[in-house]
Amino acid sequence: MLLITGEDPVLTEQVCGGLSQRGIAHSRVDAAYATAERGNLFQAALDARAAGIAVIEPVAWRGAPPPSPSPSAELLAAALSATRAPGVTSLLLVTSRQDGDEGLRRLRRDGVPYVVLRPAPLFRVLPLGAERALRDRRVLIPPEVADAFKDAIPVEALVSAIARAAAGETPQGKIVDVAASPEHSVLEVLARAGARPELARGLRSRIGRWLGRAIARADGADLRIDGVAANASEAPQRTPIEALTAAGP
């Protein structure tokens, strides 16, 4: 059982959802409750019979300013205390802290077995729940969209790294940078979702949009797939005549 708490409720919820899809047993504790009184997180670990504690601190999102406010010293202290609960054997910290950070120094001094995951800026694929609609569907990717996400990773990549750490597949006592790579590119992410992504330059991407084809665009931290509805088997598409009419003279 992995006991999870985090200061970014949206990211923490997405991580918990990803772990549920993988069948990984976990329980979530609100960060405000975890730090409200000394011993709250320790007791939660006892009640859940947790084997590990995971703390998700604020991290960077693509196209957004650096995380603010700074990570909570109180939450990390509560997590370190909770690792002393019977049965807890490790601490997993997801963070943007740099190597010389006092919190990381305290973690090393504490002596608890730990893994630190430091992800590249994150992005989401929207609409959420559209995987079925994307299956075997051609998705046009303007090159500028692919380039906009080249230094970022999907939330799914972070969830995978957390799952590996929880399973004991990541060496303890390490800071692991979950870095951007070709396997986390927009094309690869959509291909793994079952889509058929294609780079589409200039006129081709504009015509595709007029025709109502599925096409990707950057929207802050979101990779939005226009022309695909969540939980829809196929978004309506225009005929060439309709597209030319909508385009105007």
N, C-alpha and C positions, 0 to 999 in steps of 0.2 A: 504494500500500500504506500502510495506517494502522497504526502500531505503538501498541498500547494497554497501559497499565498502570494499576492502581488499588488504592486502600487498602480499598475495600469490595468484597470478592470476590463477594458476591451481586449487587450492582448491576453490577459489571464483567461478570459472566457474562451477565446479562440484556441489557446493551448489546451485547456480542459476538453474542449470539443474534439480536438485532434487526437488526444490520448484516448478518449472514449471510442473513437472510430477504430483505434488500434487494439481495443480491449485491455488497456492498461488500467489497473485499479488505482483510483486516486480519490482524494477528498479535498475540497477547497475551503479555506478559511479566509474571511475578509480581513484585509490588512488593518483596518481600523480596529477590529475586534482583537486581532493578534497583538496589538500594541497598547490597547486600552488599559490593561492591568497586567502586572508582572505575573507570568505563569500561565496566561491564557493559551499561548501556542503550545507550551509544554503539555498542558492538560488535553488540548486537542489532539496532540500526537499520541498521548496515552489512549484516549477514547477511540481513535481510529486504528490503533495498533500499527502505526506507521513504521515503515522500514527506512524511509527517507523523507527529508524535508526539501522542498523546492521553493526558492524565493525568486520572483520575477520583478526586477527593478525596472524603472523607466529606461527605455532604449530608443535609439533613433529610428525614425520612419523616413522613407524616401521623400524628398521634397519638403521636409519639415525642419524647423530649427532644432538645435540640440535639445536633449531631454531637459525639462525643467518642471518642478524643482529638482534639486540634487537627491540622490538616493537616500532613503531614511536610515539613519544610524540605528534608530530604535527597532526597526523591523529586522535588520540584520542581527542585532543583539538578541532579540526574541528568538530568532531562528537558531542561533548558536546555543542558546539555553535549551531550546526544544530538542536539540540533538542528544542531550543527556537523558532523555526519556528512555526507559527500557525498550529495547528492540530497534531503536533508531541507529542506523549504522553509517549514514552519510548525509551530506548537505550539497544541494545543487543550487548554484547561484547564476541567474541570467542577469547580465549587467552591462553597462557601458563604462564602468570604472577602468581607469588606466592602471598600469602595473604598479606605480608608486602610491596608489591610493591607500589611505589609512585603513579603510574597511578591509581591503585585501590583505594588508599586513596583519590586521587583527585575526582574520580568518586563518592565515598561516600559523600564527602564534598559538591559536586555540588548540590545535592538534586534532581536530575532527577530520575524518576523511572527507574530502570535498572535490567537486568539479566546478569550474567556472566556465560558463559559456558566454562569449562576447560576440554577439551577432553583428553583421553588416547591417546597414539601414534596411528596414523591412518594407515589404509591400503586400497588398491584398489583391486577390483576383475577384472582381465583381461583375455581374451580380452573384452574391453568395448562393450556393445551392444550384448553380447552373451546369454542374458537371454532366448531367444526363443530356442536357440540350447541346452541349459541346461535342458529344461523342460522334466521331466520324464527320464532324462539321468543318468545312473550310473556314478559317479565320484569317482575315487579312491583317498584316502587321506593317504599318508604315515604318521605315527604317529609323525615323526620329523617335518613335515610341520604343523600339527595341533598344536604341542607344540610351534613352532616358533611364532605363532600369538596369543597365549593365553593371552598376556598382552596388546593386541591392539584391536581397534574397527574399523569396516568398515566405510568409509566415510558416508554411508547411515545412520548409527546410529547418527552421528553428524547432518545430515540433518533433521532427525526426531526430535532431541532435539531442533533445531532451529525452526522447524515448530510448535512444542508445545509451545515454548516461544512466538512466533509471535501470536499465537492464544490466548494468555493469560492464558495458562494452567500451567505455571511455576510461583511460587510465586516471586514477585519482591523484589529487595533488597537482593538477594541471590547469592552466588557463588555455582554453581552446577558442580560437577565433573562428567563428562560423562565417567564412568569407564568401564573397561573390565568386562565381565560377561559371564556365559554360553550361554546366548541368543545371544551373539555376537561372539561365536566361529565359526571357519571355517565350521564345520558341519552344524550348524544352519543357517549360512548365505547362504550356498549353498542350503539347504533344502527349505528356504523361496523363493529362486529363482526357485524352482520347480524341482531341481535335486534330485538324490538319492545318497547322499554321503555315502561312506563306508570307514572305516579304513582298510588299506591294508599294511601289514607288509612285509618287506624283499622281498622274492622271488616272492610273489604275485604281489607286485607293479612293480617289474622288468618285469615280464611276461606281466602284463597289459600294460606297456609302449611298449614292443615289439609288442603286438597285436594292438597297435594304440588306446587303450582305453583312455577315458578322465581321466587325472590324474593331481593332483594339485602339484605345487611346489612353494617354496618361492623364490622371486627375489626382495630383498630389501623391499620396501614398497608395493610391488605388490604380490598378490596371483594369480599366473598364472595357467590357466587351459589348459594344453597341450592337443591336440587332439580335440579341439573345436574352430571353427572359428566364428568370429563375424558375426551375421546375417545369419549364415548357419544352415540349419535344421539338418544336421548330418555330422560330419567329416568323411572322408574315413578311414576305418579300414583294417588292414591286416588280411589275413587268417592265421591260425596257421602255415601252410607250409611257407608262406612268412616271418612270424616272426622268425621262426627257421633259415631260410636262412639268414635273416638280422643279427641275433645274432651271426652267425659264429660258428666255431667249439668250 
